[in-house]
Amino acid sequence: MILVDELTAFAAGDARLVPVVAGLTKPIRVAVRGRAGVGCSTVADALRRGGWQIADLSPGIPDVDVLVVVETVKPEDLRICAARTCPMLVVVNKADGKHLNEAKSAARELQGAIRLIYPPDALWKPPVLTMSGLEESGLDEFWETVLRHQQVLTEAGSVPDEVARQVADMAARIV
């Protein structure tokens, strides 16, 4: 945030920098995906009510790609985990009522599989969280995890290609 604060102050003196600052301070875009019946729309609605911007999946690349699964992890869930190229977070939905223990068990199982899929030196290995989109539980942990992810990328100097390209385009127009 220090960089953004400094850029905002600097941009106040040069209107050409305002779009650059706006691009850097835009909300984190979240894409919510999963197979039919796992509650993607329920999770997306809970995240929206929590203040998240849910990305349209067609244009651009989301900042965080959320895979929603339920208490039974299917082979297609693992294939999606292995195929993702953007930052990812896995949510075991329906972690409420009589399904809470099953959801926790599925989260442990999937976290173990992810350790096998991703190389040991991967910058980010998708964490697996339990959540109830219906009861809106697990949102605080979700926020904390996404913020931790952003911190990891920032500290590593890793900026998504799309953001880097947008900043470079804006800088070229200014100069």
N, C-alpha and C positions, 0 to 999 in steps of 0.2 A: 504494500500500500504506500510505502514511502515514495517509490518511483512514480506512482500514479498521482500522488499529492504534488510532487515536484513538477511533473509534466503539466498538471492542471494549472498550477501557478504560472508556469512558463508560458503556457498556451494563452493565458489571459492577455498577454501582450502581443500575440500573433494569431489572428483568426485562422490562418492556414493550418495551425496545429490542432484546432478544435476537433476535426474529424479523427485525428490520430488518438487523442485522449478518449474520445467517445468509443472508438474501437477497442481500446484497452480496458475500458471500464464497463463494457456491456455485460449483461447477466450471463452466468454459466448456463449454456444450453444443454438440456438433458434429453436424450432419446430413450424411450422405454420400449423394449421389444420382448418377444417371447412367443411360445406356441399358443394356440387357441386354448382357452379355458383356464389359464394360469392367473388371470386377473390383471393384465397389463393396463386396461383402462381404469381399473380401480386404483392401482398404484399411481398412475399418471395423475388422476384426479386428486389423490391425497397429496402428491408432491406439489401440484398447482396450488392447492389450498395452503400449503406450507410456504408458498412464495417462489417456487421454482418455475423457470420458463421451460416448458416442454417443447422440444424442437419438432418441427415438421420433418419427417424422415426423407423427403425428396430433395430439397435443396441444401447444399452445404454439408458439413461434417459437424456432428455434435461435439461438445467439449467432453461429455461423459455419456457413454453408451451403457444403459442399464439392461441387463438380461433378467427377466422375471421367470422364476420356476416355482414349482410347488413341492409338496412333501415327497414326491417320487421323482427322482432325477432320471430323465430319459436320455438315450444315446444322442438324440438331436440337440439336447441342451449342451452336452459336451462338445459336439461339433461346432456349435455356435461359439462357445468359449474359445476353441482352438482357432477359429477363423477370424476373430475380431482383430482389427488393426488399430482401432482407436481406443482410448482409455476406457476401461470397463469396470463395472461393479455388478455383482450378482446379488439379486434379492430373492430370498425364498419367501414368497408371499403366503398369505393365509396362516400366518403364525399366531393363531389365536384359538381360544377355546380348547376343544378336544384335539385340535391338530397342532398345538404348540410343540409338544415333544417330537412329533413326526417332522415338523419343520426344522427343529434344531438338529435332529439326526441327519436330515437331508443336507443341511448347511455344512455339517462336518464332513459328510461323504463327498460333497462337491468341492470343498476346500482341499481335501486330499487329492482329488483328481486334478485340480488346477495345479497343484505342486508338481505333478508328473508332466503336465502339458507344457508349462512355461519353463524356460531355461533358468538355472539357478541365479544367473547374473541379470535377469530381466529387471529393468528399471521399476516396473510396476506389475505386480501380480494381482489379478482381480480378487479383492476380498469378497467374502460371502456373508451377507447380512440377513437376519430374519426380520420380517416386517409384516404388518397387517395393514393392507391398504384400506380395508373396511373400517378398522378401529383406529387407523392412523398411528399405530405404534411403530417405533423404530425410526421415526423421522429424524430425531436428534442424532442418532448414530449415523444415519445416511448423510446429513449435513457435515458432520465431523469427518467422515471418510472422504467426501468429495473435497473438502478443504485441505485435508492431508494430502490427497492426490495432487491438487494444484500446487501445494508447497513442494512436494517431491519433484514435480516437473520444473518448477521455478528454480529450485536449488541445483538441479541437474543442468539447467540452461536449455532444457528441451521445450521448444515452443512448437505447437502444431503447425504444419506447413501452410495451411490456409491462413492462419493469423500472421505468420511471418510474411507471406506473400502480400496480404492486405496492407501491412505496415510498410513494406518496401514500395508498393504502388503509391501509397499516400505520400511517402517521403519523396518519391520521384516527382510527383506533381508539385510538391512544395518547392523543391530545388529547381 
